[in-house]
């Protein structure tokens, strides 16, 4: 599966801080759970990538 391939898979996404100062992105789908921990600087970089992707997606839909 890639970025441009649509899927009917449903997943849950949770994002929040951990008790040790990391940022966790937690994805669960079916019986699979994927916890991904990032230090705050990495999380800032990821949030910027998401913001830029949203900006680019808006341009495609106008």
C-alpha atoms as an extended CHARMM CRD file, in Angstrom:
* protein
*
        62  EXT
         1         1  UNK       CA              0.0000000000        0.0000000000        0.0000000000  PROA      1               0.0000000000
         2         2  UNK       CA              1.2770000000        3.4850000000       -0.7920000000  PROA      2               0.0000000000
         3         3  UNK       CA              0.3030000000        7.0850000000       -0.2420000000  PROA      3               0.0000000000
         4         4  UNK       CA             -2.0130000000        7.2340000000       -3.2640000000  PROA      4               0.0000000000
         5         5  UNK       CA             -3.7130000000        3.8460000000       -2.8210000000  PROA      5               0.0000000000
         6         6  UNK       CA             -7.0780000000        4.0080000000       -1.0780000000  PROA      6               0.0000000000
         7         7  UNK       CA             -8.0230000000        1.4040000000        1.4820000000  PROA      7               0.0000000000
         8         8  UNK       CA            -11.1260000000        0.3040000000        3.3670000000  PROA      8               0.0000000000
         9         9  UNK       CA             -9.1050000000       -0.5300000000        6.4800000000  PROA      9               0.0000000000
        10        10  UNK       CA            -10.3520000000        1.2840000000        9.5600000000  PROA      10              0.0000000000
        11        11  UNK       CA             -7.8080000000        2.3650000000       12.1350000000  PROA      11              0.0000000000
        12        12  UNK       CA             -7.7470000000        4.3350000000       15.3570000000  PROA      12              0.0000000000
        13        13  UNK       CA             -5.1420000000        7.0280000000       15.9390000000  PROA      13              0.0000000000
        14        14  UNK       CA             -4.1780000000        8.4840000000       19.2970000000  PROA      14              0.0000000000
        15        15  UNK       CA             -1.5070000000       11.1130000000       19.8950000000  PROA      15              0.0000000000
        16        16  UNK       CA             -0.3090000000       12.2910000000       23.2810000000  PROA      16              0.0000000000
        17        17  UNK       CA              2.5550000000       12.6880000000       25.7050000000  PROA      17              0.0000000000
        18        18  UNK       CA              3.9900000000        9.7580000000       27.6340000000  PROA      18              0.0000000000
        19        19  UNK       CA              4.9810000000        9.8510000000       31.2830000000  PROA      19              0.0000000000
        20        20  UNK       CA              8.6780000000        9.9270000000       30.2840000000  PROA      20              0.0000000000
        21        21  UNK       CA              8.4590000000       13.0420000000       28.1230000000  PROA      21              0.0000000000
        22        22  UNK       CA              8.0330000000       11.4640000000       24.7110000000  PROA      22              0.0000000000
        23        23  UNK       CA              5.2490000000       12.0120000000       22.2010000000  PROA      23              0.0000000000
        24        24  UNK       CA              3.4450000000        8.8090000000       21.2710000000  PROA      24              0.0000000000
        25        25  UNK       CA              1.5390000000        8.2120000000       18.0600000000  PROA      25              0.0000000000
        26        26  UNK       CA             -0.5000000000        5.0780000000       18.6430000000  PROA      26              0.0000000000
        27        27  UNK       CA             -2.2170000000        3.3240000000       15.7440000000  PROA      27              0.0000000000
        28        28  UNK       CA             -4.4830000000        0.3090000000       16.1240000000  PROA      28              0.0000000000
        29        29  UNK       CA             -6.2430000000       -1.5810000000       13.3570000000  PROA      29              0.0000000000
        30        30  UNK       CA             -7.8610000000       -4.9610000000       13.7210000000  PROA      30              0.0000000000
        31        31  UNK       CA             -5.5710000000       -6.9170000000       16.0200000000  PROA      31              0.0000000000
        32        32  UNK       CA             -2.4930000000       -4.8170000000       15.2840000000  PROA      32              0.0000000000
        33        33  UNK       CA             -1.2210000000       -2.0930000000       17.5900000000  PROA      33              0.0000000000
        34        34  UNK       CA              1.6670000000        0.2030000000       16.6530000000  PROA      34              0.0000000000
        35        35  UNK       CA              3.0360000000        2.5430000000       19.3160000000  PROA      35              0.0000000000
        36        36  UNK       CA              5.5860000000        5.0270000000       17.9500000000  PROA      36              0.0000000000
        37        37  UNK       CA              7.4880000000        7.2420000000       20.3840000000  PROA      37              0.0000000000
        38        38  UNK       CA              9.2730000000       10.4480000000       19.3830000000  PROA      38              0.0000000000
        39        39  UNK       CA             11.1980000000       13.0480000000       21.3040000000  PROA      39              0.0000000000
        40        40  UNK       CA              9.5140000000       16.4700000000       21.2600000000  PROA      40              0.0000000000
        41        41  UNK       CA             11.8270000000       17.8210000000       18.5270000000  PROA      41              0.0000000000
        42        42  UNK       CA             11.0060000000       14.8840000000       16.2450000000  PROA      42              0.0000000000
        43        43  UNK       CA              7.3120000000       15.3950000000       16.9710000000  PROA      43              0.0000000000
        44        44  UNK       CA              7.6480000000       19.0510000000       15.9380000000  PROA      44              0.0000000000
        45        45  UNK       CA              9.2430000000       17.9380000000       12.6500000000  PROA      45              0.0000000000
        46        46  UNK       CA              6.4310000000       15.4440000000       12.0460000000  PROA      46              0.0000000000
        47        47  UNK       CA              3.7770000000       18.0660000000       12.7710000000  PROA      47              0.0000000000
        48        48  UNK       CA              5.4310000000       20.4030000000       10.2590000000  PROA      48              0.0000000000
        49        49  UNK       CA              5.4250000000       17.6250000000        7.6270000000  PROA      49              0.0000000000
        50        50  UNK       CA              1.7160000000       17.0380000000        8.2810000000  PROA      50              0.0000000000
        51        51  UNK       CA              1.0010000000       20.7720000000        8.0150000000  PROA      51              0.0000000000
        52        52  UNK       CA              2.8610000000       21.0050000000        4.6980000000  PROA      52              0.0000000000
        53        53  UNK       CA              1.0900000000       17.9070000000        3.3450000000  PROA      53              0.0000000000
        54        54  UNK       CA             -2.2930000000       19.4080000000        4.2800000000  PROA      54              0.0000000000
        55        55  UNK       CA             -1.3270000000       22.6400000000        2.5450000000  PROA      55              0.0000000000
        56        56  UNK       CA             -0.3290000000       20.7320000000       -0.6110000000  PROA      56              0.0000000000
        57        57  UNK       CA             -3.5450000000       18.6630000000       -0.5170000000  PROA      57              0.0000000000
        58        58  UNK       CA             -5.6330000000       21.8410000000       -0.3470000000  PROA      58              0.0000000000
        59        59  UNK       CA             -3.9350000000       23.0990000000       -3.5050000000  PROA      59              0.0000000000
        60        60  UNK       CA             -4.8700000000       19.8750000000       -5.3020000000  PROA      60              0.0000000000
        61        61  UNK       CA             -8.5520000000       20.2240000000       -4.4380000000  PROA      61              0.0000000000
        62        62  UNK       CA             -8.9600000000       23.8430000000       -5.5580000000  PROA      62              0.0000000000
